[in-house]
Amino acid sequence: MAGTIRIGIIGSGGIAGAHANAYKQMPEVEIKAVADVIPGKAAEFIQRHNLIGAVPFDDHNQLLALELDGVSVCTPNVAHHRTSIDALNAGKNVLTEKPMAVTLEQAIEMAEAAKKAGKILTVGFQPRYDPNMQLIKQIVQSGDLGKVYYVETGGGRRRGIPGGTFIRKDLAGAGAMADIGCYSLDLAMDALGYPKPLTVSAYTGDLLGKSPRYFREASHFEVEDFGVALVRLEGGAILNFKISWAMHMDTLGATMFLGTDAGLKVTSPNGVWDGGVESITLFRDEFGQLTDTVVPVRRHNIDRFFEKVKAFVVAIRDGKPAPIPGSIIVRNQAIIDGVLRSAATGHEIDIVIPEI
């Protein structure tokens, strides 16, 4: 594709501003329109971000009637599904913010719509563009660990419940699992090559979120602030997944990959896998000795969010596949969906994902 890449933004909350700022750094991109269901909000967003020539809409379907090459879906979680499918059906390429959807069924429908339309559906996991995240994947997939049989991942904030729309079931769909849990899952699952999840046994809680002692919006808290799960993966590995918005602890521990030949331990500077790696250590036996090898962390000044948006634009321009395909991230959504269903029933549940 030659010439200008024409972009629309659906949803004009905080994350939409990050998308707009990234697009504005690319001379080949023109933001043509912004849509938001709250009257006047899109127009205010356009003015605030100085998007000259962009047209505001209160209905995303009006935006989709324009000649656009792609759209960023920056709505609350519950609207990712419908707006993405509408955009794909209208012949637009889609970059949707994480989490992909609220349920597994929604994620499957989105991936199927992308396949039918022959358009890009990519999901916004910007940590993928951190060179250290790429290094972790390279190590795991090199075979040096041997057969990986156990993986532990997750993150936690001692205090970090975001509030607002994030704690409303009708807008967020889920809490810590969807907000920061999807990042931890993507780190581990991408490194493993995204095997299919087979079963999930999980617990979730909301004890601190609903306590006025710990959270100022406790009376409005409707989602989970903590979760832990054991996930059986295709190929025989077990994934121990844990996440927390608030807890009486400094960390939920490192991400670990245990293999028959070596183990890999990875820590983050803030305890949450939304970007940044603090340390990487490889544990193995060498010449009859137990060795700990510190892998140098790559220092860089990369803007991961910009790289995410840029990858979407380049894929549109060059006719490349989706940078982070929705057809694969369905498996991420399947685990989150499985965690919430298992926790609700108190039983292990099976996960069935059709071929897309």
Protein Blocks (a to p, Z undefined) as FASTA:
>chain_A
ZZjdddddehjafklmmmmmmmmmpmkbccfbdcdfbghklmmmmmmnopghiacdfbfk
lmmmpccfbdcdfbdfklmmmmmmmmmmnopacdddddfblbfklmmmmmmmmmmnopac
ddddfklmpmklmmmmmmmmnomnopafbdceddddfblcegjjllpmklnopamlmmmm
mmmmmmmmmmnopaadfbdcddddfklmmpmklomklmmgcbdfbdcdddddehiiacdd
dddfbdcdfbebjaddddfkbccddddfkopacbccfbdcddddeehiacdddddddddf
bdfklmmmmmmmmmmmnopacfbafklmmmmmmmmmmmmmmmmnopacddddddZZ
